[in-house]
């Protein structure tokens, strides 16, 4: 299969989110021993429909062999390549608080290719620890140097809301192009940089919507 | 405006997510003193396009007055009603670990109408504290009684992955209909119950995608 981005067409964000979900479903299908799947198999697993899957895949060019289905392993490789996670991304965590430690306590980011290579923290007592789970801890003043030395591409902001804006600017100034913001603070990034906000309430609102409309 | 769910039509999940975003943008527009907005105003603020907004709103019936725009306050009320967050939802947090404390440390859930009314924890030493930030702490054995007494509708699972399935079953058995799962554990819920998984890696994958395709 040729699974490449068809240029010039803007791919909807919802399609990108679904690609991530398909990849997770394929992982489970593979674990359960499946080697070839149809779009119906994936649809059933992901709770969507085959037409949606084919439409999403169509953004990236050619399809699997008609009548045969998709080879799980190849399809997963193609999706990972399309998402840009066929490689590893060096990330920095900013803020060693409860949320930061929660993120460090899970291997689900690393499993998806996002490696936290450095932690930045403004509390000097924490910084003095030197490292946490073998990940080096730095003060905020070291950001410029460390981002460049470690090849940090993505910054994860898990500080208190009032410090988020300053941290975002420091990350951008240091050359970080992607930012995941866990605070409710509205952050604007310059053209060429990418920002995503994590907002747990949005998922709760999805639940509230479904519970209200039943 | 009549902003009600048009029955029988399945509303896409992406539309629901966008409604949550529109609501946040309207909040900011209102704070900046705007009383009437066009779909272009909302689109600019949210980074989408007016046609998408009108399409999303169309799922819920009638529109604002043509040529005049939307009254921010009314539109927000209508969106909140559509999402089912024109009321408050009693939630229970299960797991008083780093992530749990991070969730308790932010007011962004409460601001959106999701009130954590009880915390369940299996560590008896923590449970003995009795409460945290005035929210009562209970052992797992108290779940059935507390869910019913407190009118808990939504359970937030922030335990270790190996305990997530058991916790989900206990919540469902106790009568909880909505579950927000922060663990990577795959949970299946019976018909009538609603589950959403929080997966931070999906947002990172969205960033990786954009950074790869630039």
Interface residues (C-beta under 8 A of the other chain):
Chain A: X5 X12 X13 X14 X16 X17 X19 X20 X21 X24 X28 X82 X83 X84 X85 X89 X91 X97 X98 X99 X101 X102 X103 X105 X106 X108 X109 X111 X112 X113 X114 X153 X154 X177 X178 X179 X180 X184 X186 X192 X194 X196 X198 X199 X200 X201 X202 X203 X204 X205 X206 X207 X208 X209 X210 X211 X212 X213 X214
Chain B: X5 X12 X13 X14 X16 X17 X19 X20 X21 X24 X28 X82 X83 X84 X85 X89 X91 X97 X98 X99 X101 X102 X103 X105 X106 X108 X109 X111 X112 X113 X114 X153 X154 X177 X178 X179 X180 X184 X186 X192 X194 X196 X198 X199 X200 X201 X202 X203 X204 X205 X206 X207 X208 X209 X210 X211 X212 X213 X214
